[in-house]
Amino acid sequence: MTKTGPLTFAVIGCGTLGTAIARGILDPLDKDSFQIKRLIATVGTEHSKSRVETEFSEHSSRVQVLLATENVRAVQEADVVLLSAKPVKRQEIFDVPGFRDALRGKLLLSIMAGISTKELQRLASGGDGDLERQQPLQAVRTMPNIAAKIREAMSLSTANLDMLTTENKKIASWVYQQVGQQKFVPESTFDISAVLVGCAGSLLLLAVDGLLDAAVAEGVKRPEATEMVMNSALGMMKLVPAGNHPSVLREVIASPGGCSIRALLELERLGVRSAFTAAIMKAAERSKGMSNS
Ligand SMILES: NC(=O)c1ccc[n+]([C@@H]2O[C@H](COP(=O)([O-])OP(=O)(O)OC[C@H]3O[C@@H](n4cnc5c(N)ncnc54)[C@H](OP(=O)(O)O)[C@@H]3O)[C@@H](O)[C@H]2O)c1
């Protein structure tokens, strides 16, 4: 894709993440780099179609919502295509007659978990090795997270940077920067990095849930406990990017004979730190398995 004017953008699979990203680019934080002239979203059911139409009612002059039966039309009319359906749907989507042809020359952005750029290339070429050599796909694989809904995602992208044009790299970065922060990483470290942005947050939420249960057991109402825990945790977390190492912070907080050191020792006794490490390593193993399968 060499075009730099306002873009027509197709979202194939406008569910939770697709909707969050579409919302971000329709009302961008960075209004100078790129603009969305038109957005075409596709979904599986009439129910989802009504949901997305309602969601984007204030952008109705620029947004069109179609059923999955019109995926080919959506891609034909687009400059950039975001694939945000479930990974299990990928073969069905690419196998529709005309889909691969419609994709030719477009920038393909995929957030499908576990689907490598090599697999995207295979899907797009329909297993035709010659075509693959002649027309390397302009594809960027990204792992965002659900915080895209509030423009606070950390999105990791990877691509064959020898093939991807500078303009397409800029477009991909711009898209994800409208829903948070974005960076490119090599595909060799993508699986473990993707697990960190995709799963680590949910592990921390499990810890938050445990803290809330304790507060409720001790008589604090859950909404009040949630406010206290979340606000203190968010403030504490922000100290880390401000230059404080987590272990140093822990030592500073744990004063001699105090409450924090007792709580920390109890967590160590229960093996919580190594449990977090083991959980992420399990997830990374699974992520590598998905990419290689
Ligand atoms: N959720 C996360 O936190 C997260 C994080 C990182 C990456 N991802 C990846 O993001 C992708 C989307 O996840 P999600 O949670 O947003 O899923 P989702 O809410 O289930 O969205 C999927 C959407 O695809 C639509 N769809 C189904 N079949 C289709 C087809 N043949 N053509 C076009 N659209 C079709 C569905 O419509 P109907 O519902 O009407 O069938 C739905 O709107 C997945 O590949 C996932 O691996 C998700």
The ligand as a MOL file (V3000), in Angstrom:
LIG
                    3D

  0  0  0     0  0            999 V3000
M  V30 BEGIN CTAB
M  V30 COUNTS 48 52 0 0 0
M  V30 BEGIN ATOM
M  V30 1 N -10.1130 -10.4230 23.8540 0
M  V30 2 C -8.8370 -10.1830 24.1140 0
M  V30 3 O -8.4700 -9.7660 25.2180 0
M  V30 4 C -7.7910 -10.3870 23.0310 0
M  V30 5 C -6.4730 -9.9620 23.2540 0
M  V30 6 C -5.5460 -10.0900 22.2200 0
M  V30 7 C -5.9090 -10.6610 21.0090 0
M  V30 8 N -7.1920 -11.0930 20.8430 0 CHG=1
M  V30 9 C -7.5450 -11.6760 19.5540 0
M  V30 10 O -8.4650 -10.7830 18.9770 0
M  V30 11 C -9.3940 -11.4910 18.1800 0
M  V30 12 C -10.7880 -11.0590 18.5680 0
M  V30 13 O -11.0200 -11.3430 19.9200 0
M  V30 14 P -12.3400 -10.7770 20.6120 0
M  V30 15 O -12.2230 -11.0730 22.0500 0
M  V30 16 O -12.5840 -9.3800 20.1600 0 CHG=-1
M  V30 17 O -13.4260 -11.7610 19.9460 0
M  V30 18 P -14.9940 -11.5380 19.7240 0
M  V30 19 O -15.5020 -10.4770 20.6320 0
M  V30 20 O -15.6320 -12.8890 19.7670 0
M  V30 21 O -15.0590 -10.9630 18.2330 0
M  V30 22 C -15.0230 -11.7620 17.0980 0
M  V30 23 C -15.9490 -11.1410 16.0840 0
M  V30 24 O -15.8360 -11.8650 14.8570 0
M  V30 25 C -17.1360 -11.9710 14.2770 0
M  V30 26 N -17.1160 -13.0560 13.3140 0
M  V30 27 C -17.3540 -14.3720 13.4810 0
M  V30 28 N -17.1920 -15.0430 12.3120 0
M  V30 29 C -16.8310 -14.1130 11.3870 0
M  V30 30 C -16.5200 -14.1740 9.9990 0
M  V30 31 N -16.5300 -15.3340 9.3120 0
M  V30 32 N -16.2080 -13.0220 9.3660 0
M  V30 33 C -16.1860 -11.8470 10.0220 0
M  V30 34 N -16.4710 -11.7290 11.3490 0
M  V30 35 C -16.7770 -12.8480 12.0110 0
M  V30 36 C -18.0100 -12.2070 15.4750 0
M  V30 37 O -19.3700 -11.9390 15.1820 0
M  V30 38 P -20.5300 -12.7750 15.9600 0
M  V30 39 O -20.2320 -12.6220 17.4200 0
M  V30 40 O -21.7810 -12.1230 15.5100 0
M  V30 41 O -20.3790 -14.1990 15.5010 0
M  V30 42 C -17.4350 -11.2000 16.4670 0
M  V30 43 O -18.0100 -9.9350 16.2620 0
M  V30 44 C -9.1250 -12.9770 18.3830 0
M  V30 45 O -8.4420 -13.4850 17.2750 0
M  V30 46 C -8.2380 -13.0190 19.6080 0
M  V30 47 O -7.3010 -14.0690 19.5050 0
M  V30 48 C -8.1410 -10.9500 21.8080 0
M  V30 END ATOM
M  V30 BEGIN BOND
M  V30 1 1 1 2
M  V30 2 2 2 3
M  V30 3 1 2 4
M  V30 4 1 4 5
M  V30 5 2 4 48
M  V30 6 2 5 6
M  V30 7 1 6 7
M  V30 8 2 7 8
M  V30 9 1 8 9
M  V30 10 1 8 48
M  V30 11 1 9 10
M  V30 12 1 9 46
M  V30 13 1 10 11
M  V30 14 1 11 12
M  V30 15 1 11 44
M  V30 16 1 12 13
M  V30 17 1 13 14
M  V30 18 2 14 15
M  V30 19 1 14 16
M  V30 20 1 14 17
M  V30 21 1 17 18
M  V30 22 2 18 19
M  V30 23 1 18 20
M  V30 24 1 18 21
M  V30 25 1 21 22
M  V30 26 1 22 23
M  V30 27 1 23 24
M  V30 28 1 23 42
M  V30 29 1 24 25
M  V30 30 1 25 26
M  V30 31 1 25 36
M  V30 32 1 26 27
M  V30 33 1 26 35
M  V30 34 2 27 28
M  V30 35 1 28 29
M  V30 36 1 29 30
M  V30 37 2 29 35
M  V30 38 1 30 31
M  V30 39 2 30 32
M  V30 40 1 32 33
M  V30 41 2 33 34
M  V30 42 1 34 35
M  V30 43 1 36 37
M  V30 44 1 36 42
M  V30 45 1 37 38
M  V30 46 2 38 39
M  V30 47 1 38 40
M  V30 48 1 38 41
M  V30 49 1 42 43
M  V30 50 1 44 45
M  V30 51 1 44 46
M  V30 52 1 46 47
M  V30 END BOND
M  V30 END CTAB
M  END
